[in-house]
């Protein structure tokens, strides 16, 4: 049996005994084939009667044209002629008694059915989170999944943040068995930016009209001793309570390099003023550092000021688009632990009119960290611009 680079990466990751093994990347990288090769080896070598490994996709047609066809190639047989294959149940029983089964996510009796040893979610991005949850709680061992990162999904938000997750990134360049014609066909799509990003480079797809389309994940903000002269430290605080989230973002702005560094401090529902003050004290925000907050909440700003913080009212939200346009000229660095901020920035887009034309106003949805970040950054950019404008006139 021939093996690709992706298979060997997958095999090495499995040896580290993760709970979740995720293979994400571009088209024709061999993700599905590698996962099935690994499962074929594991089931044949280790499993006994009663051990079941499930391969699940969004529909039976998708399974038949994808995973089942790949499995047939791996076994080197015509499945309908193989006595170990049950065509009606879509199961394959190995000599030692282990069983590999295929079913679709639109079969409720299967999704909520018996337990299994292993689970493979094929093209997991097309499955609902609730489907994953139902299957996962009935899986005692390894859970595998593959997908093209077409958009932000529950996998990013609810799975990749967990412990014992191994992630393998792959592209067509990791598949040594593609023909020159196949490679040329893939590379012919370089001009289609979003297609190439997802299916060529295997990166997260970008929504149309993203306000901050590029940012870099970092481990931490620069330490005080490592910050260049002129880098401005500030915080942005967006208020919420019953149904809205209160979000505090720590920000560093370097106007000379045109860089912004962001770190999410808290992101919670139901915070009283005393709760926010306690969290800010725990953060160790000094009196010398400004905290920019919603100017429509002067009473809250005053109370937090009495707790000892250097509170300032943010610039008017009616000028939001103008502020964002000024901020878009900077490069952004976001700490890896800022999960809510990362989720928001990846989905922060301009509104569209009924004809699909982008408007100069952001969508006001899941934007608590984005508002907090804007509060913190824009004043520093504004002061810098005004000072340079004054100098140019003198």
Secondary structure in CASP SS format (residue, H / E / C, confidence):
PFRMAT SS
TARGET T0000
AUTHOR 0000-0000-0000
METHOD secondary structure of the structure
MODEL  1
X C 1.00
X C 1.00
X C 1.00
X C 1.00
X H 1.00
X H 1.00
X H 1.00
X H 1.00
X H 1.00
X H 1.00
X H 1.00
X H 1.00
X H 1.00
X H 1.00
X C 1.00
X C 1.00
X C 1.00
X C 1.00
X C 1.00
X E 1.00
X E 1.00
X E 1.00
X E 1.00
X E 1.00
X E 1.00
X C 1.00
X C 1.00
X C 1.00
X C 1.00
X C 1.00
X H 1.00
X H 1.00
X H 1.00
X H 1.00
X H 1.00
X H 1.00
X H 1.00
X H 1.00
X H 1.00
X H 1.00
X H 1.00
X H 1.00
X H 1.00
X H 1.00
X H 1.00
X H 1.00
X C 1.00
X E 1.00
X C 1.00
X C 1.00
X C 1.00
X E 1.00
X E 1.00
X E 1.00
X E 1.00
X E 1.00
X E 1.00
X C 1.00
X C 1.00
X H 1.00
X H 1.00
X H 1.00
X H 1.00
X H 1.00
X H 1.00
X C 1.00
X H 1.00
X H 1.00
X H 1.00
X H 1.00
X H 1.00
X H 1.00
X H 1.00
X H 1.00
X H 1.00
X C 1.00
X C 1.00
X C 1.00
X H 1.00
X H 1.00
X H 1.00
X C 1.00
X C 1.00
X C 1.00
X E 1.00
X E 1.00
X C 1.00
X C 1.00
X C 1.00
X C 1.00
X E 1.00
X E 1.00
X E 1.00
X C 1.00
X C 1.00
X C 1.00
X E 1.00
X C 1.00
X E 1.00
X E 1.00
X E 1.00
X E 1.00
X E 1.00
X E 1.00
X C 1.00
X C 1.00
X C 1.00
X H 1.00
X H 1.00
X H 1.00
X H 1.00
X C 1.00
X C 1.00
X C 1.00
X C 1.00
X E 1.00
X C 1.00
X E 1.00
X E 1.00
X E 1.00
X E 1.00
X E 1.00
X C 1.00
X H 1.00
X H 1.00
X H 1.00
X C 1.00
X C 1.00
X H 1.00
X H 1.00
X H 1.00
X H 1.00
X H 1.00
X H 1.00
X H 1.00
X H 1.00
X C 1.00
X C 1.00
X E 1.00
X C 1.00
X C 1.00
X C 1.00
X E 1.00
X E 1.00
X E 1.00
X E 1.00
X E 1.00
X C 1.00
X C 1.00
X C 1.00
X C 1.00
X C 1.00
X C 1.00
X H 1.00
X H 1.00
X H 1.00
X H 1.00
X H 1.00
X H 1.00
X C 1.00
X C 1.00
X C 1.00
X C 1.00
X C 1.00
X E 1.00
X E 1.00
X E 1.00
X E 1.00
X E 1.00
X E 1.00
X C 1.00
X H 1.00
X H 1.00
X H 1.00
X C 1.00
X C 1.00
X C 1.00
X C 1.00
X C 1.00
X H 1.00
X H 1.00
X H 1.00
X H 1.00
X H 1.00
X H 1.00
X H 1.00
X H 1.00
X C 1.00
X C 1.00
X C 1.00
X C 1.00
X C 1.00
X H 1.00
X H 1.00
X H 1.00
X H 1.00
X H 1.00
X H 1.00
X H 1.00
X H 1.00
X C 1.00
X C 1.00
X C 1.00
X C 1.00
X C 1.00
X C 1.00
X C 1.00
X C 1.00
X C 1.00
X E 1.00
X C 1.00
X C 1.00
X C 1.00
X C 1.00
X C 1.00
X E 1.00
X E 1.00
X E 1.00
X C 1.00
X C 1.00
X C 1.00
X C 1.00
X C 1.00
X H 1.00
X H 1.00
X H 1.00
X C 1.00
X C 1.00
X C 1.00
X C 1.00
X C 1.00
X E 1.00
X E 1.00
X E 1.00
X E 1.00
X E 1.00
X E 1.00
X E 1.00
X C 1.00
X C 1.00
X C 1.00
X C 1.00
X C 1.00
X C 1.00
X E 1.00
X E 1.00
X E 1.00
X E 1.00
X E 1.00
X E 1.00
X E 1.00
X E 1.00
X E 1.00
X E 1.00
X C 1.00
X C 1.00
X C 1.00
X C 1.00
X E 1.00
X E 1.00
X E 1.00
X E 1.00
X E 1.00
X E 1.00
X E 1.00
X E 1.00
X E 1.00
X E 1.00
X E 1.00
X C 1.00
X C 1.00
X C 1.00
X H 1.00
X H 1.00
X H 1.00
X H 1.00
X H 1.00
X H 1.00
X H 1.00
X H 1.00
X H 1.00
X H 1.00
X H 1.00
X C 1.00
X C 1.00
X C 1.00
X C 1.00
X C 1.00
X C 1.00
X E 1.00
X E 1.00
X E 1.00
X E 1.00
X C 1.00
X C 1.00
X C 1.00
X C 1.00
X H 1.00
X H 1.00
X H 1.00
X H 1.00
X H 1.00
X H 1.00
X H 1.00
X H 1.00
X H 1.00
X C 1.00
X C 1.00
X C 1.00
X E 1.00
X E 1.00
X E 1.00
X E 1.00
X C 1.00
X C 1.00
X C 1.00
X H 1.00
X H 1.00
X H 1.00
X H 1.00
X H 1.00
X H 1.00
X H 1.00
X H 1.00
X H 1.00
X H 1.00
X H 1.00
X C 1.00
X C 1.00
X C 1.00
X E 1.00
X E 1.00
X E 1.00
X E 1.00
X E 1.00
X C 1.00
X C 1.00
X C 1.00
X H 1.00
X H 1.00
X H 1.00
X H 1.00
X H 1.00
X H 1.00
X H 1.00
X H 1.00
X C 1.00
X C 1.00
X E 1.00
X E 1.00
X E 1.00
X E 1.00
X C 1.00
X C 1.00
X C 1.00
X C 1.00
X C 1.00
X E 1.00
X E 1.00
X E 1.00
X E 1.00
X E 1.00
X C 1.00
X C 1.00
X C 1.00
X C 1.00
X C 1.00
X H 1.00
X H 1.00
X H 1.00
X H 1.00
X H 1.00
X H 1.00
X H 1.00
X H 1.00
X H 1.00
X H 1.00
X H 1.00
X H 1.00
X H 1.00
X H 1.00
X H 1.00
X H 1.00
X H 1.00
X H 1.00
X H 1.00
X H 1.00
X H 1.00
X H 1.00
X H 1.00
X H 1.00
X H 1.00
X H 1.00
X C 1.00
END
